[in-house]
């Protein structure tokens, strides 16, 4: 890496910085990575703004001060050449790996540490390494899969080279941010030098290693003992059947693993179409199991051992299901939301007849382009325009002030096998229906396959949760902090509504019920009512969204 792009700042001037906080997202020549704050304190000055490209290494990015009262002194700060040169020293702190071992001189190398992949991430679980020691690493290669507090994410190699040492094994849980994960070297002949490498911060590794899935190993091996073992017995006993992949690990997306478990497929028999043979959901869907090899199912439980499994309690009529990191964080954040945010709720009915008619006409026009607009696309557009009309709803509580956003970035709640996640349609108020439709489709697919990048689900300003497809008439959603509002959308159903222009005085109409949850610290009741009124107008007269 010789230069980078500042994708966005996760903090603003005046914000307090805590240990492990995500400070900025930086796009390197390899991947987009979270950059943590190097010091606790307060962000006094941002010198290189978000969106800046080709920023040289060593460039002064920002100023951090210890006391909040010191911020004002840097209001008009402009760095000099000497200050830029001095700043380059602390900027190099993320790469102290070359001097990590005091007892021995090692060849030039990079010590890869666990990064913050979301702003609330404090620790992570190492699901599986996609590479082995000795493997060559190329640009864009998936290095390992990490379970964060948001989702299972593929972590790409930060540098080209060779994987010389894995310091924390697959299955390790609660790995602290900054814990050394592996060593990457430029030259293949340097790999041997790191055979007995121990990082200087070895204290981080023991904390992560006690919970690996090794505890599950005795059960399958005991079950497999009565069966006559083949020659691959000593260390590969859990996988006695020869797998075409040539190893005990099988690389698959979370959705693919879930589908395989539902269908009873052995992942080792499925050929993956992803990078490095990674199994995708479509590979599982297309797989036709062979009728031969009846002995293979005996080894299948061992292959599934690394995943958290529900455990049945002998003699009880229940089973205990282990909590994933995502589920724990969902529980924590929702509890915080309900106990710290003063929610109130506003509901309104929307007549959808004109919108449904317009949707049908547009879909007929877009048929050749293979675009099919959904009702949800109109809802997203209407909500975004309502946020622009009533900006108080497009705000967040920041303890000492209220932050009002200039862009409308709509978070869309998507249910996945790992829990709820909210990918973002950025600047939804400025996008057309077709663009929103394509964004939502792509983001939802990536969310269900666990392939969302942090920047795709971090930083929304307003959330929509739609359960109408399940026939839910109405519900009240919990606010997604630090946002101030969330819209709960129910189903549409035929009801009789008053209509003085009709000879009977009423007519049948498709009516949809929505409920807006608001943070009363930010959005007063009358303001929430104004937002809903404008939202209703946009949907009942969809042509007004063109104005």
N, C-alpha and C positions, 0 to 999 in steps of 0.2 A: 504493500500500500504506500503510495506517494502523496495522495490527496484524497479527499472525501467530500461528500455532500451532506449538509445539515438538513435532513428531511424535515424535522420539526423539533421545537423545544417542548418538552413535557412540563416545564416550569416557566413561570413568568417572573419578571422583575418584581422583587418584594416578597416572593414566596420563601417560606422556610424550607430548608433542605435537611432531611434526616438521613441517617446511615442507610445505604442501599437504595435510596430514591433514584428513580429513573430521571436523569437530567435532560437528555436529548436522544434522538434517534439519528444515527449516522450511517449513511450508505457508503460502504467501502467498495473496493473493486471486486469484492467477493459476495457480500451479502449486506442486508440492512440489520444493524445491531443496536441494542440498547446501551447507552453510555451512562453509567452511574455517577452520582455526585462523588467527587474525590474527598470532600470535606463537609462536615456539618456546618450549618450557618444559615445565611440568607443570600439569595441571588440579588446582587446589587446592580449588575449591568450586563446585558447581553450585547456583545460586540459584533458577533457574526450572526445575522438573522436567519430564521428558518427559511429553507429553500435555497440557501447559498450553495453554489456548486464549485467543484474544483478547489476546495479549501486546502492549502498546503499543510503538511504535517508540521506541528509546532506553532501553528497560528493561535493567537490568543482568542479564545472563544467567549469567555465571560469572566466576571469578577464575583468572587464569593467573600463575604465579610462575616465576622463573628457575631456582631451586634446589629440588631435591626436599626438602631439609631445611626449607624454608619452608612446606610444606603444612600441618603441624600447627598453625601459628599461625592458620589460617583455619577451624579445625574448627567453631567456634561463631560464625563471622562472620555479621552481619546488616547489610545495607546501609542507610545513612541516606539521607535525601533529597538531601543534598549529594553523596554518592557516586554516587547514581543519575544526578544531573545531570552529574557529571564523566564518568561512563561513557558518556554518550550521544555524546561526541565520537569516541572510537575506534570506536563502533558504526557510525558513518557512513562508515568507510573503504572499504567495498565500493562506494561510489558517488562516487569522485573524478573521474568522467568529465566533469562540467561544467567542470572547470578543467584538462582534459587538454591543451589546446593553448595554450602561452604566447604564441604569435605573433599571435593574433587572438582577438577576443571572438566566441564563437559563441552562437547562441540556446540556450535551455534544452534539454538533451538527456540521454540515458542511453547510456553506453558499456557494451555487453554484453560480458562476458568469458567465456572458456571455464571452466565450473564443474567441480568434481570430481563426477562422476556415479556413482562407486563409491569405496569406501575405499582401493582399491589403484591407482586411476587416477593416472598421472603425466603422460600426454599423450593426445591423441586425434586421430583423422582426421576431417576434414569431408567426409562423403560427398556431400551435395547440399543446396543451399539450396532450401527450399520456397517462399521469397518472393524477389521482386526489388526493387531500389531503386525507391522510389515507391509500393510496395504498402501498403495499409492493413492494420494488424495488430489483430486482435480477440482477446478473451479465449479461450484454448484453442487458438489457431491454432498449427500446427506451423511453427516458424521454420526449422529445419534438421535434418538427420539426422547424428548424430555416432556414429562407431565408437569405442567405449571398449574397455577391456581385458576387458569382460564380454560386450558385445553391441552391436548397432546400435540406437541409441535416438533417438526423436523428442524434440527439445528445443523446448518450447513458449515462445512469446514471454513475457518477464517483465512487459511493460507494453503497454497499448494505445497506439496511435499510428500512425506511419508509418516505414517503413524508409528511412532517409536515406542510409546508406553501408554497404557491405559491405567489410570490410578484409581478410578472408582468404577466398580463393575456394574454390569446390567442388573437392574432390579433394586439398586440401592435407593433407599427412601430418605426423605427429609434432608437432602443435600443442601448445605448452606450456600448462599450467594457468594461468589468469589472462591469457592473451593476448587482446587486444581483438578481438572478432569483428565487431561492427557498431555502428551508431549508430541509435537510435530517437528520434524527435522527436514532440511532441504535435500540432504544427500542420503541415499539408501544405506551406504556403508557406515553411517553414524548411528544406525538403529541399535546395534549391539552395545554401544557405550551406555545406553539407558536401561539395560536389563535390570539392574539393581537400583535404579534411581528412586530416591525418596525426596519428595518436595520439602522445602523449608517449613511450609505451613502444614505439616503432616497431621496436625491436630484436627484439621477439618475432615480428613478421610475416615478416621475411626468412627466419628459420629454418624457417618453415612453408611458404613458397612454392616452394622449389626442386623438391619432388617432385610437383607437380600433374600430371595426366594429359596435359599438353600434349606430352610426349615421344612419346606414341603417335599424335599427329596427323599427322606427315609420312607414315606408312605408308598410312593410308586415303586421304589426299589424293593420293598418288602413284598409288594404284590407281584413283582416280576420275578422274584427268586425261584418259585417252583418251576418256572418255564426254563427249558434248557437254553443257555446263552450261547451266542455265537462268539467268534474270536474278538469282536469289538467290545469286550466286557468291562475292562477296568474302569475307564472314565466315561464311556459312552453307554453305560447300561440302560439309562432311560430311553435311548433311541436305538434299539437293536436292529430295526428295519432299515435297510439302506435307502437314503433319501437322495433324489437327483440333485439337490442343492449342494450336497457334499459336506454339510455341517449341521450342528445341533440347532443353530438359531435360524428362525424363519422371519424375514422382514416383511411386514404387512401393515397397511393403514389400520387405524382403530376400527373403522367401519367394516373393513374386510375381515378382521378378526371376529367382530360381532356377528356378521353374516355367516361366517364359517361355523361358529359355535351353534348358531340357530339351526343350520342345515346339517350339522354333524359331520362336516368335512374335515379332513386332516390337511392342515395348511402346507405340510411338507410335500404333499402330492400335487399342489397347484403351482403352475408356472406363472410367475409374475411378469407383467408388462411394463412396470414402472422402472425408474432408475435402479441399476444394479439388481434387477430381478425382483424389486419390491412388489408385493402382491397388492393389487387395488381391488375395490369393491366389484368392479366389472369382471375381474378375473374370477372371482368367486361365483358370480352369477352365471358365467359361461362354463364353469367347470362341470364336467360329467364324471362322477366317480366310477372307478373301475370295479368290476365285480370280483376280481381276483384278490389275492393276498388277504385271506381272512384273519391272519395273525396280527395285522397292522393295528386294529383298534385297541389291542392291549397296551400299546405304547402311547396312544393318543393322550391319556390323562397326564403323562409326564411332560408332553410338549406344551400343555396348557398351564403348567405349574407357575410360570412367572406372573401370569395375570391374577389380580385379586379375585378370589373365588368365594361364593357364598358357602358357608359351612353349616351343615345340618347338625343340630344338637341332639345326641342320642336320647330317645325317649320323650322328646319335646315336639310340640306341633308348630314349631317355627324354625327359621334359619337366620343366622347372623350374616349380614352383607357388609363387607369391608367398605369404608369410606374412601373414595378417591380424593385427591387434592382439590379437584374442581368442586366436588360436592361439599367438602368442608368449607371452602371459600364462599360458595353460594349461601350456605347456612349462616356463615359469619356476617356476610354483607347484608343479607336480607334482615337478619336480626337487628343489626345496627340501624338499618333504614327504618324499621318499624318502631324502634325504641328512641331514636334521636331526631327523626323528621316528623313534624306535625302534619300528617296527611289530612287532606279533606277530599271529597269526591263530588264530581258534578256529572250528571248523566243527561243525555239528550237523544231523541229519536230522529233519524234521518230518512227521508223518503228517497229511494234509490232508483226510481223508474227512469228518469231522464238519463242518469248515468249508465244504467244497464243498456239502454237503447243506443247511446253514443258508443259504448264499449263494443257492442255487436257490430255497429257500422265500421268502426276503426279496425276491428279484427278482420272484417271482410276485405278491407283495403290492404291490410298488412299480410294477408295470407301468403302471397308470393314470397315475401321476405322471411317467412317462417317465424313471425313474431306474434305471440298471442298475449294480449294485455290482460292482466287480472284485475279484479276489483281492488286488490291490495295496492296495485300500482297507483290507482287514483287516490286511494286513502293516503299513501305516502306523499304524493304531490300536494294534496289538499292540506295535510298537516304541516308540510314545509312552508307553504304559502301563508298559512295561519300564523306560524312562528315569525315570519317576516312582518306580518301585519301587526301582531301583538308580541313584540320582542321580549317582554317581561317573562313569557313562557319559555323563551329560549335562553335561559340564564341558569346560574348555579350559585349556591350559598357557599361562601368562602370564609366563614367565621367572622372576620372583621369587615367584610364588604361583600357586595353582590356582583358577580361577573356576568355581563351581558355579551353574548357572542355575536359577531358580525356575520358569521356563516351559519347555515342550518345543516347540520350533519345528523341525519336520522339513523338512530340505532334500531335495528329490526330484530326482535326476539326470535331465535331459532332453536328448536329443541333438537338435541343430539343425543347419542348414546351415552356421552359423558356428562350430560347436563345442559343447562341453558347457556347460550352465548349470544352476543348481540353484535353481529357485523354491521358496518356502517355504510350507508349511502351518503357520500360526501357531497355537500352543496346541492342537496336535493331540490331546493327551491329554484335552482337555475337549470335543472335538467328536464328534458322532455319525458313523456311517459315511456317511450321505447327505451331510452337510456336507463331509466329507473328499472324497467323490467329486466334488462340484460344484467344490470348490476346486482339486483336481488337474486336472480337465478344463479349467477356465478358465485356470489358470496355464500348462498345457502348450501350449494354443493360442496364448496371448500370447507364450510363449517362442519358438515356431516362427515367429511372424510378427515377432519382434524388437520387441515392444511392451511388454515388462516394464519397470516402473519400478524404480529402485534399491532402494526399500524392499521390493520383492517378491522380491528374491533376495539381499539382504544381511542377515547376522545370524542364520542358522540355528544350531542347537545340536547337531544330529545329522543324518547323511546316509544315505539309502537309494538304492542303485543296483540296479535290477532288469533283468536280461538274460534272464529266463526265457522271455519271448515269442519269443526267437530260438533256443530249444532248448538254451541253455547250461546244462550240469548244475551246475557250480560254478565260481567264480573268486574271486580275492582283489582287493579294491579298494584304491586309494591314499587315505589319509586327506585330507580337505579341511580344511587348517589355517584357523583355530586350533582346530577341533573335535578331539575326542579319539577319535571312533569313526566308522566307516562300515560299513553292513551290505550285503553283496553277496548278492543273491537269485538263485537258479537256477530251473530249470524243475521242474515236478512230473512224475513218471513212475510207472507201475505197477511195483511190486516185491513180492516175497514177504517177509512179515515174520512173526516168531514170534508165535503166538497160542495159548496153552494152552487157551482156552475153545473153540477150534475142534477138530472131530473129527480133522482132519489135523495139528493142531499148528501150522499156519501159515495165512495168508490173504493175498490180494492187497490192496495198499494204495497210494494215491496219496502218494508221498513227495517232499518238496521239500528240497533242500539249501541251507543258508545259511552264509555265512562272515562273521564279525565281525572287522574289522581294528581294533586298539586301539593307542593311544599308551601305551607302557609307563611313561612318566613320570607319567601321570595315572591309568590304569586297570591295576591289578595283574591277573595271570592269573586268580586266584580270583574277582575281582570281575567280570571279563568272562564267566567261566563262569556266575556267578549270573545275569547279564543274559540270556544265551542260554537258560538253563534256564527262566526266567520267560517269555521270549518264546515258547519251544516250548509251554509250558503254555497260554498265551493262544490260540495257533492250534489246538492239538489239542483243547482244550475251550473253544471260542469263547464259550460262555455265561459263562465266568468273567470275561470283559471287562466284564460288566454289574455285577460286584460292587464 
